[in-house]
């Protein structure tokens, strides 16, 4: 079982909401259990009721707990219908417990305790009942319960005014409970929808990037392949006629093929390479737009980094930023670029632990291939990119429940080039 700090923000909200609902249910069961042990009931009520009522109360709690759990799951999945075998036992247990309370109130002198006892008997079932039907239907059912209580409570020997006040108290308690539980689950449902919308947005961004990449390849290869096909057909016809121009046409086909190969390499290289400065500014903007406070720090006016080092670190920033957006529930993120003993150090730390999503952190943008043709995704892809420039990557929990990614690249192997400017 995960600890509280190890859960995502969504999981924390979900757990808090469910535990609160369960606490309301079991608090009612506990309160009624205490009230059933007061002296007037133990001494004045029949022994059968004194023994049976606590057992009914406990059974009511167990059955209604099961009903509430399934009712919450059904509420969060619209269209789910609870089976009768789940609802009817809980309803029967609630009705039996309330009936036992009325019988004890008729034989024991507990006028001031009756509203609390009735409310505690009805709360466990009504906590789940308010989630399974439309609000109007829930209100109608609670009105029917109030009507039944108005007819039965006077039979316990109380006058009309006391009965009305007691039933009104019960109606207020159960109505407040229904509103509280339903609003809490509604808020949880909205949080789930926001999370789903955020994931859909991230997937759409990846799909859009893939479409752009495919469009670029189509624009480059479409014309050239058409020309190659036409010239090769012409070369075939000329060769059949033993015309010397066939050699010229095949030479042109060879030239166009090599040009196409070069253009494809340029497209793929541009797609795979990441500029560190652009990625840092992009991370600040994207995370800020998502409501995540992103702080980017670097020493002095900038670092003189080789091009391959800037590209590798740019990929670390891109991958970890995507991971924060798609697989965590962060509120703050800190990206620090520094130099320590002829080694460039990049750390990305956020306060939202990533949700499991396969063997690595997160797929790279558009699922691009990594160094050496390996999949450029997650930790494996980042480590391959850093290994190509002699670097290392570490990722795992940081201090105070954060998630920390650290990339180190030694600078002694490669000459330095242009500086990387990053605002503090």
N, C-alpha and C positions, 0 to 999 in steps of 0.2 A: 504494500500500500504506500503510495507516494506521500511524502511529507507536505505540509502546507507550502513551504518555500519552493518545493520542487514542482508545484502545479502552475499551469499557465493562468493568466487572468480570467479567461473564460471558465476554466475548470474550477477556479476559486469561487466565482459567482454562482456556478451551478451547484457546487457543494454547499455553499452558504445558504442558498435558497432552499434546497432540499432538507438540510439539517434543521433550518428554522421551522419548516412545515412539520417535520417529525417531532420537534420539541413542543410545538403547540398541541399536537395530538397526545403525546405521552404526558405532558403537563396536566392535561384534562383528566387522563386516566389516573395519574398520581393523586390529584386533588380529590377526585371522587372516591378513590380508595381510602384516603384519610377521613373524608366525611362519613363514609359507611362504618367507620369504627368509633364514632362519637358515642358517648354514654347513653343518650336516650334511645338510639337505635339498638345498641347491644342489649339493653335491658327491657325495652318495650316491644320491639318488633319480634315476630315469630322466628324461632330458631332456624327454620328452613330458609327464610329470607336473609337472615344474618349470615348464613353460610353461602347461600347461592349468589347473592348480589355481588360480592367481591370477585367470585369466579366469573360471573357474566361480565363484569367490568374488565377483567384481565383478557377474556376472550374477545371482547369488543376492541380492546387496544391492538391485539395481535391481528385480527381479521381486517380491521380498518387500516392498520399500517400497510398491510399487503395491498389493500384497495387504493390507498393514497399513492403508493409507489407507482402502481400501474396507471393511475389517473394522471399523475404528473408526466409520465412517459407519453401517454396518449395525447395530452394537451400540447406537448411540444412537437408532436407529429400529427398535424391536422389530417383528418380523415380516418384515424384509428378509432375503432369501436371496441369498447370493453365488453368481454363476454359476460353473460348473466351469472355464470358461476363465480365471477369475481365480485360482482356488485351485490347480489342477493344475500350471501352470507354476512357481509358487512352490514347491510341494511337490517337484517334480522337480528344481528347481535346488538346494534344500536337501539332497535325498538325494544328488545327484551331487557336491556339494561335500563332504559327509561321507564319501562313498565315496572321493573323491580323497585326503582326509586319511588314511583308513585305509590306502590303498595306499602313500602316502608313508611312513607310520609303519612299514609292513612292510619297506620297503627302506632306510630311514634310521634311525640310532640317535638317536631323540628320545623316550625313554620319559617324561621329566618334562613334556614339552610336549603330549603326546597329549590329556589331559583338557581343557586349555584350547583346543586346536585343534578338538576335537569340539564342545565347548560353543559356541565362536564360529561354527562352521558351522551349528549347529542353531538358534541364537537368532533369526536373522532370520525364519525361517518360523514358529517357535513364538510369536513376539511377536504375529502376527496370528491364528494358529491358536487361541490361548486365548480369543479374543473371538467366534469364530464358532459355538462349540458350548457345550452346557451344561457346568458344572464337572465333573460325573462323567464325561462323555464325554472331556473334555480330559485328566483324570487317567488314564483308561483308555488313551488313545492314547499318553500319555507313558510309561506302564508298558510298553506294547508296544515303544516305541522303546528303553527301557532293556533289555528282554529281547533285542532284536535286537543291541544293542551288546554285551551279555554273551556272545553267541554269536560275534560277529565280532572283538572286540578280542583275545581270546587267539590268533586266527589271525595276529596281527602279530608273534608271538614272545614275548609277555609271559606271565609265569606267572599263575596263577589269582588269587592274592592281589592282585597289582598291577592286574590287569584289573578286579577287583571294586571296588578303591579308585578307580580312574580312572572307571569307569562311575558309581559313587556320586557322585563329584564333578560329573560331567556332569548327573546327575539333580537334584542340589541346585541347580545354576546355572539349569537350564531351569525347574525348579519355582518357584524364587524369581522368575524373570522372569515366568512366567505369573501368579503371584499379584500381583506389582507392577503389571503392565499392566492386568489385569482390575480390580483395586481402584481404580486411577487413573481408568479409564473409568467405573466404577460411581459414583465421586464426581462426575465430570463430568455423568453422567446425572441424578444427584440435583439438581445445581445447575440443570440445564435444567428439570427438573420444578418446582422451586421458582419459577423465573422464570415458567414458564407459569402456575402457580397464582396468582402475584401479578398477572399480566396478567388472568387470568380474574376475580379478585376486583375489580380496577378496572373491568372491563367490567360486572360484575354491579352494582357501585355506580352506574354510569351508567344501566344499565337500570332499576334500582330508582327512581332519581330521575325518569326519564321516566315510569314507571308512576305515581309520586306526582303528577306534574304532570297526567297524563291523568286520574287519578282526581279531582283537584281540579276540573278543567274539567267532567268529567262530572257531578259533584255540583252544580256551579253552573248549568250549562246544561240538564241533563236535565229538571229540573222546569219551568224557565222556558219551554223550547221546547215542552214538552207543553202548558202552559197557553196559549201563543201559538197552537198548532195548534188547540186546542179552541175558543178564543175567536174565531179567524178563521173556523172552520167555522160557529160560531153566528152571526157577523156576516153570512156569506154567506146563511145561511137567512133571517135577519131582513131582509136587503136584498131578497131575492127576494119576500118578502111585503110589501115597502115599509113596514117597521116603522122608526120613528125610533131605536129602541134599537140599531140596527146601528152608528150613529155612536159611541155610547157604548162599544160593544164594541171597535171599531177604535181608539178613543182609549186604551182599556185595553191593547190589544195594543201600541200604540206606546210606552206607558209601560213595560211589561214588557220590551220589546226594548231600550229605552234603559237600563233598570236592569241588564239582562243584559250589555250592552256595558260599562257602568261596572264591574261585578263582574269581568268578564274582564280589563279593564285593570288592576284592582287585583291580580288573581292574577299576571298577567304581570309587572307592576311589581315585586311582591315576589319573583318568581322571578329577575328580571334584576338586581335591586339586591343588593349585597353590603355588609355592615357590616364596616368595617375591623377594629374591635376583635374581633368574633366570628371573622373570618377569620384573624387573627393567632393567637388562642388555638386555633382549630381546626387551623391548620397545625402549631403546636407539638405538639398532641395526636396528630394523625394521623401525622406524621413520627416522633414518639417511639414510637408503637405499631408502626411499620414498622422499628424498629431504627436510625433515623437521628437523630443528635444534632442537635437544632434549637435554635439560640440566637436569641432575639428581643430587640432592643434599641430603646429610644426615649429621647429626652431629657426630663429633668424629670418632672413629674407627667403630662404629656400634651401633645398639640397641639390647638389650636383650629382645626378644619378644617370647611369648608362641607360640607353633606351630599353634594353631587354629587362632591366630591373624595374623601370617605371611600368612597363607592360605587366610584369608578373604581379607587382604590388597593386596595380590598377585592377587586376582580376580578383585579388583578395578583397579589395573594397567592394567590387561589384557583387561578388558571390555572398559575402557576409551581409551586405545591405539587403539583398534579396531575401536572405535567410531571416533577417530581423522582420521584414515585412510579412513574409508568408508563413513562417514557422515559429514565431514567438509572439509574446504579448508585451512588448517593451514600451516603456514610457520615456526612457532616456537611453541615449547611445553616445559613446565617446570614441572618437577615432584620433589616435595620436601617432604622428610620424616623427621619428627621432633618429639620431645617429649615436651609437655607443661603440667606442673602440673599433673604428673602421668597419662597423656593421650597421646597416640601416635596419631599423626596428619599426614595425607597424603593428599597433594593437587596436582591436575593435572590441569594445566591451559594451554590453547592453544588459538591462535588468530583467529581460524576459527570456527564460530558458526555451530552447527550440523544441517544438513538438516532433515526435518521431516521424521520419519521412524517408525511410530507406537507409541505405548504407552510408550516405554522406550527409552533408549539411543540406544542400538543396541543388536541384539541377541548375546548370548554368543557363544563361539567357539563350533561349532557342535551342538548348541541347547541343551546343557546338562541340566539335571534337577537341580534345585536349592535346597536349604535347605528345608527339610520337604517335598520333592517331588514336590514343586512348580516349575514353569518354571524358569530356571536360566537365565533370559534375562533382559537386560535393567536395569532401575532404580529399578524396583520391585525386580528383582533377587539379585541385589547388596545390597539392604536394608535388604532383608531376611538374607543374609549371615552375614551382620554386626550386625543385631539384635541378631543373635545366640550367638555373643560374647559381647553383650551389647553395640554395637557401633551405630553410626548414619551416615547418608549420606546426603549431601546437594549438589545440582547441579543447576546451572543457570548462567546467564550472569555475568561476572566479570567486572573489570575496563577496560576502553578503548576498549570496544567491544570484550573482550575475553569471553571464556566459562570456567567456573571454577567448578571443582568437588572436594568436601572436605569430607574426611572420618575421623571420630574421634572414637577411641576405648579406653575406660578406662582400665588401667592396674592393678587396685587394686584388681580385682576379681580373677585373674589367676596368678600362679607363673611364673616367667621368666625362659626361657631356653637359648638356644644357641644364640649368637649374630648374627645380620644380617649385613654383611659387604657390604657397598655400597661406591664406589669411588665418590669423589666429582666431 
